[in-house]
């Protein structure tokens, strides 16, 4: 594929541009603090022109929050599936892959974390229930991998630990200003070490963990 063809494939669609700008504005100023005209201006179209893509702000919010929940679940399942196709390698490597995938989300989609924390209750019941269902399924993907690495860790404790690690990784909107924190690579590496440390702390040493000491 030529460079120009690859660029065309990679270019975001107008719908994706609208969602990205809507997420940014909603996160900065709140759902009710942003008008359709402002979202349109951010992508270079009139406010009414947005209605060719979305029936309104509520639909944008729903697609953002349901969409990211679907993407996280699909990504987690894909990593597990790829590991199985390779013959079921090291559970430790698979957990690392899950952590890396979630860190990419936490660093690159921080407005969506803010939206989830602040605006989830604005969704219709059906959309909110869908988000919760997807999130529960995503947690269970992690629980299965964690217990494969630490088989002596009770399932309920593994689930609590997964939620705690999500809270740690999803703290990125509250990090210091970009100029006051490490670069992206260093931040990702630090978050990874913290996540692995949390899982290690959930077990009472090698005897309970079932994993070999480093």
C-alpha positions in Angstrom: 0.0 0.0 0.0 1.4 3.5 -0.9 2.0 6.1 1.8 -0.9 8.2 0.4 -3.3 5.2 0.5 -2.2 4.4 4.1 -2.9 8.0 5.1 -6.3 7.8 3.6 -7.1 4.7 5.5 -5.8 6.1 8.8 -7.6 9.5 8.4 -10.5 9.7 10.9 -14.0 9.9 9.5 -16.1 13.0 10.0 -18.2 11.1 12.5 -15.0 10.1 14.5 -13.8 13.7 14.4 -17.2 14.9 15.8 -17.0 12.3 18.6 -13.4 13.2 19.5 -14.1 16.9 19.7 -17.4 16.2 21.6 -15.5 14.1 24.2 -12.9 16.9 24.6 -15.4 19.6 25.1 -17.7 17.6 27.3 -14.8 16.7 29.5 -13.5 20.3 29.7 -16.9 22.0 30.3 -19.5 19.4 31.2 -22.2 18.0 29.0 -24.6 20.8 29.6 -21.9 23.4 29.2 -21.4 22.6 25.5 -23.7 23.4 22.6 -24.2 21.7 19.3 -22.9 24.8 17.5 -19.6 24.6 19.5 -19.0 21.0 18.6 -19.8 21.8 15.0 -17.3 24.7 15.0 -14.6 22.4 16.4 -14.8 20.2 13.3 -15.6 22.9 10.8 -19.2 22.3 10.1 -22.4 24.1 11.2 -24.2 23.0 14.3 -27.3 21.8 12.3 -24.9 19.9 10.1 -24.1 17.6 13.0 -27.6 16.2 12.8 -26.7 14.4 9.6 -24.4 12.3 11.8 -26.1 12.3 15.2 -29.6 13.1 16.4 -28.3 15.2 19.3 -25.7 15.5 22.1 -27.3 12.6 24.0 -26.5 10.2 21.1 -22.9 11.4 21.0 -22.5 10.8 24.7 -24.0 7.3 24.4 -21.8 6.4 21.5 -18.7 7.6 23.3 -19.3 5.7 26.5 -20.8 2.6 25.0 -18.1 2.7 22.3 -15.1 2.8 24.6 -16.5 0.0 26.7 -16.9 -2.1 23.6 -13.4 -1.3 22.5 -11.8 -2.2 25.8 -13.7 -5.5 26.0 -12.9 -6.4 22.3 -9.2 -5.5 22.9 -9.0 -7.7 26.0 -10.7 -10.6 24.3 -8.4 -10.3 21.3 -5.3 -10.4 23.5 -6.6 -13.6 25.2 -7.5 -15.1 21.8 -4.2 -14.3 20.3 -2.4 -15.9 23.3 -4.5 -19.0 22.9 -3.7 -19.2 19.2 0.0 -19.1 20.1 -0.5 -22.1 22.4 -1.4 -20.4 25.6 1.9 -18.8 26.6 2.8 -17.3 29.9 -0.1 -15.8 31.9 2.4 -13.2 33.1 3.0 -12.0 29.5 -0.8 -12.0 28.9 -1.4 -9.9 32.0 1.3 -7.5 30.8 -0.4 -7.2 27.4 -3.8 -6.4 29.1 -2.1 -3.8 31.3 -0.4 -2.2 28.3 -3.6 -2.1 26.4 -5.4 -0.4 29.2 -2.6 2.1 29.7 -2.8 3.1 26.1 -6.5 3.9 26.7 -5.8 5.7 30.0 -3.1 7.9 28.4 -4.7 8.5 25.0 -8.4 8.8 25.9 -8.4 10.7 29.1 -11.5 12.8 28.2 -13.5 9.5 28.1 -12.5 8.7 31.6 -13.7 12.1 32.8 -16.9 11.6 30.9 -17.6 8.2 32.4 -17.0 9.5 35.9 -19.1 12.6 35.5 -21.8 11.9 32.9 -22.6 8.2 33.0 -25.9 8.8 34.8 -27.1 11.0 31.9 -27.3 8.0 29.6 -30.7 6.4 29.0 -31.2 3.3 31.2 -30.6 0.9 28.3 -27.3 2.6 27.3 -26.2 2.8 31.0 -27.0 -0.9 31.5 -25.1 -1.8 28.3 -22.0 0.1 29.6 -22.2 -1.7 32.9 -22.6 -5.1 31.3 -19.6 -4.5 29.0 -17.5 -3.4 31.9 -18.4 -6.4 34.0 -17.4 -8.6 31.1 -14.1 -6.8 30.7 -13.3 -7.2 34.4 -13.9 -11.0 34.0 -11.4 -11.2 31.2 -8.8 -9.8 33.6 -9.9 -12.0 36.5 -9.4 -15.1 34.4 -5.8 -14.0 33.5 -4.9 -12.9 37.0 -6.1 -16.2 38.5 -4.1 -18.1 35.8 -1.0 -16.3 37.1 -2.0 -16.4 40.8 -4.2 -19.5 41.1 -4.2 -19.3 44.9 -5.8 -15.9 44.8 -9.5 -16.2 45.6 -11.8 -15.1 42.8 -13.5 -12.4 44.8 -10.1 -10.9 45.8 -8.9 -11.1 42.2 -12.0 -9.2 41.1 -11.5 -6.5 43.8 -7.8 -6.2 42.8 -8.7 -5.8 39.1 -11.1 -2.9 40.0 -8.4 -1.3 42.1 -5.9 -1.5 39.2 -8.5 0.1 36.9 -8.9 2.9 39.4 -5.1 3.4 39.5 -4.7 3.4 35.7 -7.8 5.5 35.2 -6.4 8.2 37.5 -4.6 9.8 34.5 -7.0 12.8 34.1 -5.8 13.8 37.6 -2.1 13.7 36.8 0.0 16.9 36.9 0.1 19.2 33.9 2.0 17.6 30.9 5.1 19.7 31.5 5.2 18.6 35.1 5.2 14.9 34.6 7.4 12.3 32.8 7.0 11.8 29.1 4.5 9.4 27.7 6.9 6.4 27.6 8.1 7.0 31.1 4.6 7.5 32.4 3.4 4.3 30.8 6.3 2.4 32.3 5.6 3.8 35.7 1.9 2.9 35.5 2.8 -0.6 34.4 5.1 -1.1 37.4 2.4 0.2 39.7 -0.3 -2.1 38.3 2.0 -5.2 38.6 2.9 -4.1 42.1 -0.8 -4.0 43.0 -1.4 -7.5 41.7 1.7 -8.8 43.5 0.5 -7.1 46.8 -2.8 -9.0 46.5 -1.1 -12.3 47.3 0.8 -13.3 50.5 4.1 -14.2 48.9 5.0 -17.0 46.5 3.3 -19.8 48.6 -0.1 -18.3 48.1 0.5 -16.8 44.7 1.3 -20.0 42.9 3.8 -18.0 40.8 7.5 -18.5 41.0 9.4 -15.7 42.8 11.3 -13.4 40.5 
